[in-house]
Amino acid sequence: MEFILGVIIFIADIWAIVLILQAPGASALAKVLWILLIIILPVVGLIIWWFLGPRASRTPA
């Protein structure tokens, strides 16, 4: 069970990093800081990014 949860968190982190890199309105420094937060704190960083990150990166095209 822990393995499946770990894989889900890993996939969500990769998805968040890709969206951060594609965010058109964010500066390079902001992108680097968000990515570092997600890498250092995978679960907490993902939750913080979800609520405080740029909204434009999560709207469907």
C-alpha positions in Angstrom: 0.0 0.0 0.0 2.8 2.4 0.8 4.4 1.7 -2.5 1.2 2.7 -4.4 0.9 5.9 -2.3 4.6 6.7 -3.0 4.1 6.2 -6.8 1.0 8.5 -6.7 2.8 11.2 -4.9 5.8 10.9 -7.3 3.5 11.2 -10.3 1.7 14.2 -8.8 5.1 15.9 -8.1 6.3 15.3 -11.7 2.9 16.7 -13.0 3.3 19.8 -10.8 6.9 20.4 -11.9 5.8 20.2 -15.6 3.0 22.6 -15.0 5.4 25.0 -13.1 7.8 24.9 -16.0 5.0 25.7 -18.5 3.6 28.6 -16.4 3.8 31.6 -18.8 3.5 34.4 -16.2 5.9 33.1 -13.6 9.5 34.4 -13.4 12.4 32.0 -13.6 13.3 32.5 -9.9 9.7 31.7 -8.9 9.7 28.6 -11.0 13.0 27.4 -9.4 11.8 28.1 -5.9 8.5 26.2 -6.5 10.4 23.2 -8.0 12.9 23.2 -5.1 10.0 23.3 -2.6 8.3 20.3 -4.3 11.6 18.3 -4.5 12.6 19.0 -0.9 9.1 18.5 0.6 7.2 16.3 -1.9 3.8 16.1 -0.1 3.8 19.4 1.7 5.3 21.3 -1.2 2.7 19.9 -3.6 -0.1 21.0 -1.2 1.4 24.4 -0.8 1.8 24.8 -4.6 -1.8 23.7 -5.2 -3.2 26.4 -2.9 -0.6 29.2 -3.4 0.9 28.6 -6.8 0.0 30.5 -10.0 -3.6 29.8 -11.0 -3.0 30.1 -14.7 -0.9 26.9 -14.7 -3.8 24.7 -13.6 -6.6 26.0 -15.9 -7.5 23.8 -18.8 -6.5 25.0 -22.3 
